[in-house]
Amino acid sequence: MKIMIVEDDEIIAKSMKKELKHWGYEVHCVDNLSEVMSEFRDFNPQLVLLDIMLPYFNGYYWCQEIRKFSNVPIIFISSKSENMDIVMAMQFGGDDYITKPINMDVTIAKIQALLRRSYNFTNEINFVGFGKVQLFLAEAKIKYEDREITLTRTEMLIAEALFRDQGAVASREKIMDKCWQSDNFIDDNTLAVNIARFRKKLASINLDGFIQTKKGVGYYLNKEGAWFE
């Protein structure tokens, strides 16, 4: 899924691009804000994040230009949160609205919901990225650079829990509940054994150290490896 960002604040644009790439999206930030339509046609995105206050022409103008030939989902970005601004955004052809300072958790949720409503496929559900590592849920595979591994059902569930948390610590209880649900015979040792096997498999594709342990709490994905540079 390709997302185009039209934002004149370079810091905001780069921050959003970095976060969206971690979720597996292909992202393009418009460089020439006087040639938005040219870059739109070249990149052909599935969704646009469009700031309202821009040099040359504002976001409302560019939204109208896009709407002349495309129904691509558009989420407006603005530092204003008044009802009139939100109404105008919708009237000019926008599909949703987020305000600055940008909350990326909310933004990701809005993007995923809008993509689900707009397209007849669910790539954003079946694919999760973390740095350069890609988790394909439907295929039960992890790909990194030019190598890949196939996961067992338990490894797949562990991976999904960790990838969804994007580097935050997932508690042992949360992971065990996801993998084995109400099985009361499962304990920490069972999880530890599965994590150890999973780590060995990850090391075979140069992801040694990808899963880290938070002692006494749980596990998390490591943001300090080569896969995150």
Legacy VTK file of the C-alpha trace (Angstrom):
# vtk DataFile Version 3.0
C-alpha trace
ASCII
DATASET POLYDATA
POINTS 229 float
0.000 0.000 0.000
1.398 3.393 -1.039
0.830 6.552 0.994
1.717 10.071 -0.176
2.388 12.809 2.392
1.826 16.446 1.386
3.266 18.422 4.299
5.511 21.503 4.299
6.949 20.857 7.761
9.913 18.615 6.958
10.270 17.340 10.537
6.626 16.255 10.691
6.761 14.717 7.220
9.905 12.689 7.962
8.568 11.542 11.336
5.328 10.341 9.779
7.178 8.646 6.929
9.423 6.748 9.331
6.500 5.508 11.432
4.403 4.501 8.412
7.312 2.568 6.904
7.564 0.579 10.126
3.983 -0.524 9.496
4.915 -1.775 6.055
3.626 1.064 3.912
5.520 2.493 0.956
5.697 6.232 1.612
6.496 9.259 -0.533
6.801 12.811 0.801
6.099 15.453 -1.848
9.274 17.454 -2.481
7.931 20.197 -4.743
4.754 21.615 -3.228
3.997 23.557 -6.379
3.863 20.296 -8.368
1.702 18.110 -6.138
-0.330 16.699 -9.029
2.750 15.706 -10.990
4.124 13.750 -8.029
0.685 12.278 -7.333
0.483 10.867 -10.868
4.035 9.532 -10.747
3.625 7.815 -7.347
-0.028 6.748 -7.756
-0.770 6.347 -4.012
-3.605 4.387 -2.393
-4.012 7.102 0.282
-2.990 10.754 0.717
-2.159 12.619 3.932
-2.738 16.258 2.993
-1.863 19.311 5.072
-4.277 22.246 4.754
-1.836 25.138 5.202
0.674 24.857 2.361
2.722 27.294 0.248
1.517 28.108 -3.283
-1.938 26.491 -2.917
-3.672 25.149 0.186
-4.772 21.580 0.791
-8.361 22.277 -0.206
-7.157 23.270 -3.674
-5.043 20.145 -4.120
-7.862 17.953 -2.857
-10.181 19.392 -5.520
-7.534 18.810 -8.178
-7.104 15.175 -7.112
-10.873 14.680 -7.047
-11.141 15.678 -10.713
-9.850 12.235 -11.673
-9.321 10.119 -8.531
-11.348 8.838 -5.566
-8.197 7.968 -3.590
-8.806 8.265 0.190
-7.600 11.630 1.531
-6.953 12.468 5.194
-6.509 16.170 5.903
-3.891 17.352 8.401
-4.335 20.650 10.230
-3.256 22.583 13.311
-6.873 23.706 13.629
-9.581 21.600 15.198
-12.641 23.858 14.847
-15.779 22.192 13.524
-15.887 24.526 10.521
-12.440 23.414 9.371
-13.468 19.763 9.649
-16.688 20.460 7.735
-14.755 22.280 5.001
-12.311 19.402 4.713
-15.185 16.995 4.116
-16.930 19.360 1.706
-13.803 19.737 -0.409
-13.590 15.958 -0.827
-11.638 14.745 2.202
-12.451 11.428 3.891
-11.071 12.080 7.365
-9.227 14.669 9.447
-6.365 14.632 11.969
-4.991 17.535 13.987
-1.517 18.608 15.066
0.345 17.677 17.182
-0.093 14.384 15.387
-0.845 11.271 17.427
0.547 8.437 15.296
-1.497 5.747 17.046
-4.676 7.589 16.059
-3.312 8.285 12.577
-2.431 4.619 11.943
-5.893 3.548 13.156
-7.587 6.057 10.836
-5.427 4.985 7.882
-6.149 1.293 8.397
-9.888 1.890 8.827
-10.053 4.089 5.735
-8.109 1.600 3.611
-10.416 -1.223 4.717
-13.463 0.819 3.721
-11.976 1.928 0.409
-10.499 -1.237 -1.043
-11.574 -4.834 -1.506
-8.399 -6.284 -0.083
-6.781 -6.299 3.347
-3.041 -5.965 2.763
-2.776 -3.668 5.753
-4.172 -6.435 7.967
-2.109 -9.297 6.533
1.167 -7.397 6.558
3.030 -5.724 9.427
6.476 -4.176 9.176
9.093 -3.453 11.833
12.032 -1.580 10.409
13.199 -3.641 7.429
11.584 -6.833 8.734
8.276 -7.896 7.223
5.693 -10.185 8.819
3.154 -11.743 6.443
0.269 -13.033 8.526
-1.610 -14.923 5.813
1.564 -16.708 4.666
2.998 -17.168 8.195
6.365 -15.889 7.020
8.967 -13.365 8.107
11.110 -11.768 5.419
14.287 -9.770 5.924
16.383 -8.513 3.025
16.535 -11.451 0.574
15.835 -14.212 3.116
12.695 -15.588 4.739
11.510 -18.151 7.281
8.221 -19.998 7.610
6.623 -19.885 11.048
4.752 -22.482 13.057
1.316 -21.520 14.356
2.715 -20.643 17.800
5.617 -18.641 16.322
3.139 -16.804 14.133
1.012 -15.804 17.117
4.062 -14.725 19.117
5.328 -12.691 16.157
1.947 -11.035 15.635
1.753 -9.976 19.290
5.267 -8.493 19.174
4.920 -6.810 15.767
1.601 -5.238 16.745
3.268 -3.644 19.779
6.019 -2.117 17.581
8.857 -2.293 20.091
6.764 -1.888 23.249
6.961 -4.700 25.777
4.319 -7.406 25.370
3.705 -9.114 28.694
4.207 -12.863 29.053
0.555 -13.202 30.070
-0.619 -11.406 26.938
1.477 -13.599 24.646
0.502 -16.825 26.407
-3.175 -15.922 26.256
-2.880 -15.213 22.532
-1.071 -18.477 21.838
-2.844 -20.890 24.143
-5.913 -18.972 25.351
-7.578 -20.777 28.269
-5.163 -23.700 28.543
-4.334 -23.654 32.258
-1.470 -26.123 31.843
0.689 -23.614 29.978
3.357 -21.858 32.048
6.245 -19.432 31.598
8.626 -22.256 30.755
6.514 -23.299 27.757
6.655 -19.749 26.425
10.392 -19.485 27.095
11.068 -22.689 25.140
9.036 -21.437 22.171
10.770 -18.046 22.255
14.177 -19.787 22.287
13.262 -21.867 19.226
11.873 -18.807 17.495
15.051 -16.814 18.190
17.178 -19.593 16.695
15.080 -19.540 13.537
15.346 -15.729 13.340
19.122 -15.910 13.722
19.243 -18.042 10.558
18.169 -14.956 8.541
20.517 -12.533 10.324
17.975 -11.446 12.948
19.976 -12.494 15.984
18.842 -10.282 18.882
15.599 -9.309 17.149
13.497 -10.427 20.142
14.601 -9.002 23.481
13.562 -9.933 27.024
12.306 -7.487 29.647
13.143 -9.457 32.759
10.114 -10.282 34.854
7.737 -8.603 32.379
7.795 -9.954 28.827
9.326 -9.556 25.384
9.778 -6.838 22.787
11.261 -6.221 19.337
14.688 -4.593 19.299
14.905 -1.175 17.611
18.707 -1.065 17.771
19.601 -3.742 15.229
20.751 -3.398 11.633
17.160 -4.062 10.557
16.094 -0.732 12.034
18.759 1.553 10.551
LINES 1 230
229 0 1 2 3 4 5 6 7 8 9 10 11 12 13 14 15 16 17 18 19 20 21 22 23 24 25 26 27 28 29 30 31 32 33 34 35 36 37 38 39 40 41 42 43 44 45 46 47 48 49 50 51 52 53 54 55 56 57 58 59 60 61 62 63 64 65 66 67 68 69 70 71 72 73 74 75 76 77 78 79 80 81 82 83 84 85 86 87 88 89 90 91 92 93 94 95 96 97 98 99 100 101 102 103 104 105 106 107 108 109 110 111 112 113 114 115 116 117 118 119 120 121 122 123 124 125 126 127 128 129 130 131 132 133 134 135 136 137 138 139 140 141 142 143 144 145 146 147 148 149 150 151 152 153 154 155 156 157 158 159 160 161 162 163 164 165 166 167 168 169 170 171 172 173 174 175 176 177 178 179 180 181 182 183 184 185 186 187 188 189 190 191 192 193 194 195 196 197 198 199 200 201 202 203 204 205 206 207 208 209 210 211 212 213 214 215 216 217 218 219 220 221 222 223 224 225 226 227 228
